[in-house]
Amino acid sequence: MMLMPRRPYPRWQRRHEAILRLMVEKPHLMRSQIARATGYSRWQVSRIMNAPDFRARYRELRAVIDRQLANRYLERLSPAKER
């Protein structure tokens, strides 16, 4: 039996993009710092970050960033092409 939260999580909104961007650019920030930077309360940031839509977008973005970093790393390891 799956329990539903008492209040539904917020659906993805364009203004959540600021939280997502901060989480990716500055992963060391705490939720209180993200709240201050975005104008949300800590409670709102927590609800947004735990929403299924938000988590899915974050996972997608992290996968893209991880692939880009891996490609850069592999380019540095490969021998330079002769010109």
N, C-alpha and C positions, 0 to 999 in steps of 0.2 A: 504494500500500500504506500503510495507516494503522498507525502504531506505537502500541501500547498502553503506558501508563506502567507502570513496574515494580510500583508499588503503586497500586491503584485510589484515586481521589479519594474523600474522605468524602462520603457522601450527606448531603442537607440534614437537619439536626437542629435542634430548637427552640433549643438553646443557642447555635447559630450566629447567632441573632437579635441577640445583644449585639454581635457584630462588625459585622453589617449596620447596626445602629442607629448605632454609632460612626462608621462610614464615611460615613453620610449626614449626621449631625449635625456632625461635625468632620472634613471631608475633608482637612484639612491634617496629620492625625496620620500618623506613620510606623508601619510594621508593628510595630516594637519597642514603641512606645507603646501600640498596640492590644493587644499581647500582655500587657503589664504591667497594663493596665486590665481585661482579661478573665480573666487567670490562665492563658492558654495560652502555649505557647512560641512564639518567632518562627517556627519551622518549622511548627508546627501552624496558625498564622494564615495563613502562606503557602499551605499545602495547602488550607485551607478557602476562602480567597479565590480560588484558581485552579480550584476544583471547578466543573464545568459547572452543577450545580444552583444553587450559590451565585451564580455569575455571571448566570444567568438571572433569579434573584430580584432581584439588584442592578439589572440593566437595567430590569426592570419597575418597581421602586420609583423609580428615577431618572426614568423617563418620567412617572410620576404627579406627582412633585415638580416636574419641569420644566413640565408642563401647568399646575399650580397657580400657579407663579411667573409664567408667561406671562399667565394670566387676571388675576392681581392687577395686573400691569404694564399690561395693556390697560384695566382698570377705571380706573386712575389717569390714563391718557391721554384717555379719553373724557370729554366735557364732562359736568358734573354735571347731573342731571335737575332741571328746575324743579319746585318743589313748589307 
